[in-house]
Amino acid sequence: MIREPAEAMVREDGSVELPMGILVEAGLAPGARLLAYSDGDGRIVLRREADALDDLLNGRPL
């Protein structure tokens, strides 16, 4: 289930702070290692590093 979007802002240094509720819903805890990549105009995808590497090693697309 996808919840209501939450607002986030890109800071001058390029960092973005994500609301804890979104992280909890995604099953991510502080310190989780993520891969980030662009998925088109205006869209950034964050994935658990282990999940993304497993997909790549097994020939599945990110």
Gaussian input, Z-matrix of N, CA and C with variables (Angstrom, degrees):
# hf/3-21g

backbone

0 1
 N
 C     1     B1
 C     2     B2     1     A1
 N     3     B3     2     A2     1     D1
 C     4     B4     3     A3     2     D2
 C     5     B5     4     A4     3     D3
 N     6     B6     5     A5     4     D4
 C     7     B7     6     A6     5     D5
 C     8     B8     7     A7     6     D6
 N     9     B9     8     A8     7     D7
 C    10    B10     9     A9     8     D8
 C    11    B11    10    A10     9     D9
 N    12    B12    11    A11    10    D10
 C    13    B13    12    A12    11    D11
 C    14    B14    13    A13    12    D12
 N    15    B15    14    A14    13    D13
 C    16    B16    15    A15    14    D14
 C    17    B17    16    A16    15    D15
 N    18    B18    17    A17    16    D16
 C    19    B19    18    A18    17    D17
 C    20    B20    19    A19    18    D18
 N    21    B21    20    A20    19    D19
 C    22    B22    21    A21    20    D20
 C    23    B23    22    A22    21    D21
 N    24    B24    23    A23    22    D22
 C    25    B25    24    A24    23    D23
 C    26    B26    25    A25    24    D24
 N    27    B27    26    A26    25    D25
 C    28    B28    27    A27    26    D26
 C    29    B29    28    A28    27    D27
 N    30    B30    29    A29    28    D28
 C    31    B31    30    A30    29    D29
 C    32    B32    31    A31    30    D30
 N    33    B33    32    A32    31    D31
 C    34    B34    33    A33    32    D32
 C    35    B35    34    A34    33    D33
 N    36    B36    35    A35    34    D34
 C    37    B37    36    A36    35    D35
 C    38    B38    37    A37    36    D36
 N    39    B39    38    A38    37    D37
 C    40    B40    39    A39    38    D38
 C    41    B41    40    A40    39    D39
 N    42    B42    41    A41    40    D40
 C    43    B43    42    A42    41    D41
 C    44    B44    43    A43    42    D42
 N    45    B45    44    A44    43    D43
 C    46    B46    45    A45    44    D44
 C    47    B47    46    A46    45    D45
 N    48    B48    47    A47    46    D46
 C    49    B49    48    A48    47    D47
 C    50    B50    49    A49    48    D48
 N    51    B51    50    A50    49    D49
 C    52    B52    51    A51    50    D50
 C    53    B53    52    A52    51    D51
 N    54    B54    53    A53    52    D52
 C    55    B55    54    A54    53    D53
 C    56    B56    55    A55    54    D54
 N    57    B57    56    A56    55    D55
 C    58    B58    57    A57    56    D56
 C    59    B59    58    A58    57    D57
 N    60    B60    59    A59    58    D58
 C    61    B61    60    A60    59    D59
 C    62    B62    61    A61    60    D60
 N    63    B63    62    A62    61    D61
 C    64    B64    63    A63    62    D62
 C    65    B65    64    A64    63    D63
 N    66    B66    65    A65    64    D64
 C    67    B67    66    A66    65    D65
 C    68    B68    67    A67    66    D66
 N    69    B69    68    A68    67    D67
 C    70    B70    69    A69    68    D68
 C    71    B71    70    A70    69    D69
 N    72    B72    71    A71    70    D70
 C    73    B73    72    A72    71    D71
 C    74    B74    73    A73    72    D72
 N    75    B75    74    A74    73    D73
 C    76    B76    75    A75    74    D74
 C    77    B77    76    A76    75    D75
 N    78    B78    77    A77    76    D76
 C    79    B79    78    A78    77    D77
 C    80    B80    79    A79    78    D78
 N    81    B81    80    A80    79    D79
 C    82    B82    81    A81    80    D80
 C    83    B83    82    A82    81    D81
 N    84    B84    83    A83    82    D82
 C    85    B85    84    A84    83    D83
 C    86    B86    85    A85    84    D84
 N    87    B87    86    A86    85    D85
 C    88    B88    87    A87    86    D86
 C    89    B89    88    A88    87    D87
 N    90    B90    89    A89    88    D88
 C    91    B91    90    A90    89    D89
 C    92    B92    91    A91    90    D90
 N    93    B93    92    A92    91    D91
 C    94    B94    93    A93    92    D92
 C    95    B95    94    A94    93    D93
 N    96    B96    95    A95    94    D94
 C    97    B97    96    A96    95    D95
 C    98    B98    97    A97    96    D96
 N    99    B99    98    A98    97    D97
 C   100   B100    99    A99    98    D98
 C   101   B101   100   A100    99    D99
 N   102   B102   101   A101   100   D100
 C   103   B103   102   A102   101   D101
 C   104   B104   103   A103   102   D102
 N   105   B105   104   A104   103   D103
 C   106   B106   105   A105   104   D104
 C   107   B107   106   A106   105   D105
 N   108   B108   107   A107   106   D106
 C   109   B109   108   A108   107   D107
 C   110   B110   109   A109   108   D108
 N   111   B111   110   A110   109   D109
 C   112   B112   111   A111   110   D110
 C   113   B113   112   A112   111   D111
 N   114   B114   113   A113   112   D112
 C   115   B115   114   A114   113   D113
 C   116   B116   115   A115   114   D114
 N   117   B117   116   A116   115   D115
 C   118   B118   117   A117   116   D116
 C   119   B119   118   A118   117   D117
 N   120   B120   119   A119   118   D118
 C   121   B121   120   A120   119   D119
 C   122   B122   121   A121   120   D120
 N   123   B123   122   A122   121   D121
 C   124   B124   123   A123   122   D122
 C   125   B125   124   A124   123   D123
 N   126   B126   125   A125   124   D124
 C   127   B127   126   A126   125   D125
 C   128   B128   127   A127   126   D126
 N   129   B129   128   A128   127   D127
 C   130   B130   129   A129   128   D128
 C   131   B131   130   A130   129   D129
 N   132   B132   131   A131   130   D130
 C   133   B133   132   A132   131   D131
 C   134   B134   133   A133   132   D132
 N   135   B135   134   A134   133   D133
 C   136   B136   135   A135   134   D134
 C   137   B137   136   A136   135   D135
 N   138   B138   137   A137   136   D136
 C   139   B139   138   A138   137   D137
 C   140   B140   139   A139   138   D138
 N   141   B141   140   A140   139   D139
 C   142   B142   141   A141   140   D140
 C   143   B143   142   A142   141   D141
 N   144   B144   143   A143   142   D142
 C   145   B145   144   A144   143   D143
 C   146   B146   145   A145   144   D144
 N   147   B147   146   A146   145   D145
 C   148   B148   147   A147   146   D146
 C   149   B149   148   A148   147   D147
 N   150   B150   149   A149   148   D148
 C   151   B151   150   A150   149   D149
 C   152   B152   151   A151   150   D150
 N   153   B153   152   A152   151   D151
 C   154   B154   153   A153   152   D152
 C   155   B155   154   A154   153   D153
 N   156   B156   155   A155   154   D154
 C   157   B157   156   A156   155   D155
 C   158   B158   157   A157   156   D156
 N   159   B159   158   A158   157   D157
 C   160   B160   159   A159   158   D158
 C   161   B161   160   A160   159   D159
 N   162   B162   161   A161   160   D160
 C   163   B163   162   A162   161   D161
 C   164   B164   163   A163   162   D162
 N   165   B165   164   A164   163   D163
 C   166   B166   165   A165   164   D164
 C   167   B167   166   A166   165   D165
 N   168   B168   167   A167   166   D166
 C   169   B169   168   A168   167   D167
 C   170   B170   169   A169   168   D168
 N   171   B171   170   A170   169   D169
 C   172   B172   171   A171   170   D170
 C   173   B173   172   A172   171   D171
 N   174   B174   173   A173   172   D172
 C   175   B175   174   A174   173   D173
 C   176   B176   175   A175   174   D174
 N   177   B177   176   A176   175   D175
 C   178   B178   177   A177   176   D176
 C   179   B179   178   A178   177   D177
 N   180   B180   179   A179   178   D178
 C   181   B181   180   A180   179   D179
 C   182   B182   181   A181   180   D180
 N   183   B183   182   A182   181   D181
 C   184   B184   183   A183   182   D182
 C   185   B185   184   A184   183   D183

   B1=1.4457
   B2=1.5267
   B3=1.2967
   B4=1.4641
   B5=1.5184
   B6=1.3056
   B7=1.4649
   B8=1.5224
   B9=1.3240
   B10=1.4626
   B11=1.5229
   B12=1.3073
   B13=1.4658
   B14=1.5352
   B15=1.3023
   B16=1.4619
   B17=1.5276
   B18=1.3011
   B19=1.4605
   B20=1.5191
   B21=1.2998
   B22=1.4605
   B23=1.5260
   B24=1.3250
   B25=1.4616
   B26=1.5277
   B27=1.3265
   B28=1.4578
   B29=1.5239
   B30=1.3175
   B31=1.4668
   B32=1.5218
   B33=1.3131
   B34=1.4707
   B35=1.5238
   B36=1.3460
   B37=1.4656
   B38=1.5292
   B39=1.3440
   B40=1.4617
   B41=1.5148
   B42=1.3192
   B43=1.4650
   B44=1.5274
   B45=1.3291
   B46=1.4569
   B47=1.5248
   B48=1.3175
   B49=1.4603
   B50=1.5180
   B51=1.3455
   B52=1.4583
   B53=1.5195
   B54=1.3293
   B55=1.4622
   B56=1.5315
   B57=1.3309
   B58=1.4614
   B59=1.5265
   B60=1.3298
   B61=1.4630
   B62=1.5222
   B63=1.3164
   B64=1.4679
   B65=1.5227
   B66=1.3245
   B67=1.4622
   B68=1.5249
   B69=1.3250
   B70=1.4653
   B71=1.5280
   B72=1.3307
   B73=1.4684
   B74=1.5203
   B75=1.3284
   B76=1.4663
   B77=1.5303
   B78=1.3310
   B79=1.4572
   B80=1.5143
   B81=1.3332
   B82=1.4635
   B83=1.5181
   B84=1.3154
   B85=1.4608
   B86=1.5230
   B87=1.3331
   B88=1.4635
   B89=1.5341
   B90=1.3061
   B91=1.4627
   B92=1.5161
   B93=1.3433
   B94=1.4666
   B95=1.5264
   B96=1.3228
   B97=1.4735
   B98=1.5241
   B99=1.3347
   B100=1.4650
   B101=1.5184
   B102=1.3249
   B103=1.4628
   B104=1.5197
   B105=1.3094
   B106=1.4597
   B107=1.5154
   B108=1.3365
   B109=1.4572
   B110=1.5241
   B111=1.3109
   B112=1.4550
   B113=1.5214
   B114=1.3174
   B115=1.4627
   B116=1.5250
   B117=1.3175
   B118=1.4546
   B119=1.5179
   B120=1.2986
   B121=1.4491
   B122=1.5266
   B123=1.3299
   B124=1.4492
   B125=1.5173
   B126=1.3275
   B127=1.4594
   B128=1.5265
   B129=1.3278
   B130=1.4600
   B131=1.5147
   B132=1.3236
   B133=1.4597
   B134=1.5257
   B135=1.3264
   B136=1.4626
   B137=1.5176
   B138=1.3339
   B139=1.4655
   B140=1.5088
   B141=1.3274
   B142=1.4612
   B143=1.5108
   B144=1.3156
   B145=1.4584
   B146=1.5375
   B147=1.3230
   B148=1.4676
   B149=1.5242
   B150=1.3384
   B151=1.4659
   B152=1.5257
   B153=1.3310
   B154=1.4625
   B155=1.5228
   B156=1.3311
   B157=1.4716
   B158=1.5160
   B159=1.3259
   B160=1.4643
   B161=1.5257
   B162=1.3195
   B163=1.4696
   B164=1.5212
   B165=1.3338
   B166=1.4652
   B167=1.5322
   B168=1.3268
   B169=1.4767
   B170=1.5213
   B171=1.3149
   B172=1.4543
   B173=1.5264
   B174=1.3355
   B175=1.4618
   B176=1.5011
   B177=1.3391
   B178=1.4735
   B179=1.5103
   B180=1.3197
   B181=1.4757
   B182=1.5152
   B183=1.3366
   B184=1.4585
   B185=1.5006
   A1=108.76
   A2=117.20
   A3=122.29
   A4=108.39
   A5=115.96
   A6=122.70
   A7=110.28
   A8=114.83
   A9=121.10
   A10=109.73
   A11=118.06
   A12=120.19
   A13=110.52
   A14=115.22
   A15=121.54
   A16=107.45
   A17=115.68
   A18=120.41
   A19=111.25
   A20=115.93
   A21=123.02
   A22=107.16
   A23=116.95
   A24=120.55
   A25=109.64
   A26=115.31
   A27=120.84
   A28=107.12
   A29=116.32
   A30=121.40
   A31=110.06
   A32=115.06
   A33=121.28
   A34=111.87
   A35=117.40
   A36=120.79
   A37=112.72
   A38=116.77
   A39=121.61
   A40=114.29
   A41=117.74
   A42=119.50
   A43=110.71
   A44=114.80
   A45=122.24
   A46=107.45
   A47=117.04
   A48=121.64
   A49=107.90
   A50=116.55
   A51=121.36
   A52=110.23
   A53=117.83
   A54=120.60
   A55=111.08
   A56=116.60
   A57=122.34
   A58=111.25
   A59=118.04
   A60=120.77
   A61=112.71
   A62=116.68
   A63=120.86
   A64=109.97
   A65=116.66
   A66=120.27
   A67=111.01
   A68=117.01
   A69=120.85
   A70=110.31
   A71=117.50
   A72=120.66
   A73=111.60
   A74=116.86
   A75=120.99
   A76=111.95
   A77=116.86
   A78=119.99
   A79=113.57
   A80=116.60
   A81=121.54
   A82=110.02
   A83=116.04
   A84=121.98
   A85=108.68
   A86=117.04
   A87=119.38
   A88=109.72
   A89=115.78
   A90=121.41
   A91=113.57
   A92=118.00
   A93=120.86
   A94=109.35
   A95=115.82
   A96=120.64
   A97=108.09
   A98=115.17
   A99=121.79
   A100=110.66
   A101=115.54
   A102=121.79
   A103=106.74
   A104=116.41
   A105=121.71
   A106=108.33
   A107=115.87
   A108=119.19
   A109=109.68
   A110=115.44
   A111=121.96
   A112=109.29
   A113=115.86
   A114=121.77
   A115=109.38
   A116=115.07
   A117=119.68
   A118=111.28
   A119=115.33
   A120=122.86
   A121=111.21
   A122=116.94
   A123=121.76
   A124=115.00
   A125=118.18
   A126=120.35
   A127=110.12
   A128=116.23
   A129=122.72
   A130=107.91
   A131=116.68
   A132=122.26
   A133=108.44
   A134=116.14
   A135=122.95
   A136=107.32
   A137=116.65
   A138=121.08
   A139=109.66
   A140=116.40
   A141=119.29
   A142=107.28
   A143=116.53
   A144=121.16
   A145=111.17
   A146=117.49
   A147=121.34
   A148=111.53
   A149=117.78
   A150=121.29
   A151=111.21
   A152=116.15
   A153=120.12
   A154=110.89
   A155=117.43
   A156=120.06
   A157=111.35
   A158=117.09
   A159=120.46
   A160=110.88
   A161=117.29
   A162=120.48
   A163=111.14
   A164=116.86
   A165=120.24
   A166=111.62
   A167=116.45
   A168=120.26
   A169=112.14
   A170=117.74
   A171=121.51
   A172=113.33
   A173=116.55
   A174=121.30
   A175=115.53
   A176=117.15
   A177=120.17
   A178=108.78
   A179=117.60
   A180=119.52
   A181=111.05
   A182=115.20
   A183=119.16
   A184=107.94
   D1=132.52
   D2=178.17
   D3=-95.15
   D4=128.06
   D5=-178.72
   D6=-87.61
   D7=177.03
   D8=176.43
   D9=-59.82
   D10=140.58
   D11=176.51
   D12=-64.73
   D13=152.86
   D14=175.70
   D15=-120.10
   D16=145.49
   D17=-178.21
   D18=-79.06
   D19=139.11
   D20=173.83
   D21=-139.30
   D22=155.35
   D23=-177.84
   D24=-128.21
   D25=139.70
   D26=173.71
   D27=-81.50
   D28=122.61
   D29=-179.49
   D30=-82.31
   D31=169.68
   D32=-179.50
   D33=-55.50
   D34=-34.63
   D35=-178.82
   D36=-84.88
   D37=2.65
   D38=178.00
   D39=89.49
   D40=-2.23
   D41=-179.42
   D42=-80.96
   D43=153.45
   D44=178.52
   D45=-133.99
   D46=130.17
   D47=176.92
   D48=-99.10
   D49=125.74
   D50=-179.38
   D51=-99.01
   D52=139.45
   D53=178.97
   D54=-61.68
   D55=141.03
   D56=-178.24
   D57=-57.39
   D58=-36.95
   D59=-179.66
   D60=-58.16
   D61=-39.57
   D62=178.80
   D63=-67.77
   D64=-41.71
   D65=179.44
   D66=-63.92
   D67=-42.50
   D68=179.50
   D69=-63.69
   D70=-45.55
   D71=178.82
   D72=-59.72
   D73=-33.05
   D74=-179.75
   D75=-84.30
   D76=-2.71
   D77=-179.77
   D78=75.47
   D79=27.71
   D80=-178.60
   D81=-108.09
   D82=136.02
   D83=179.04
   D84=-111.91
   D85=160.04
   D86=175.67
   D87=-53.53
   D88=136.30
   D89=-179.05
   D90=92.54
   D91=-5.33
   D92=178.88
   D93=-62.29
   D94=137.52
   D95=178.23
   D96=-89.93
   D97=127.99
   D98=-176.41
   D99=-124.43
   D100=153.47
   D101=167.50
   D102=-108.42
   D103=138.89
   D104=178.82
   D105=-119.86
   D106=137.89
   D107=175.02
   D108=-151.08
   D109=156.65
   D110=178.88
   D111=-78.88
   D112=137.50
   D113=177.97
   D114=-121.84
   D115=37.25
   D116=179.05
   D117=114.57
   D118=-178.71
   D119=-176.06
   D120=-61.76
   D121=116.12
   D122=175.72
   D123=78.42
   D124=13.11
   D125=-176.46
   D126=-129.76
   D127=126.15
   D128=176.30
   D129=-121.85
   D130=135.09
   D131=179.94
   D132=-109.79
   D133=134.91
   D134=173.16
   D135=-113.26
   D136=130.96
   D137=178.48
   D138=-132.29
   D139=148.37
   D140=171.45
   D141=-56.34
   D142=133.69
   D143=-179.01
   D144=-55.62
   D145=-45.70
   D146=-178.23
   D147=-61.95
   D148=-41.11
   D149=179.83
   D150=-65.87
   D151=-44.11
   D152=-179.48
   D153=-65.18
   D154=-43.03
   D155=179.05
   D156=-65.16
   D157=-39.25
   D158=177.19
   D159=-61.15
   D160=-43.62
   D161=177.45
   D162=-61.07
   D163=-45.76
   D164=-179.20
   D165=-63.11
   D166=-43.38
   D167=-179.11
   D168=-67.46
   D169=-25.37
   D170=-179.37
   D171=-101.83
   D172=15.13
   D173=174.10
   D174=74.20
   D175=16.49
   D176=177.74
   D177=-95.57
   D178=146.68
   D179=177.49
   D180=-68.44
   D181=154.23
   D182=175.64
   D183=-63.25

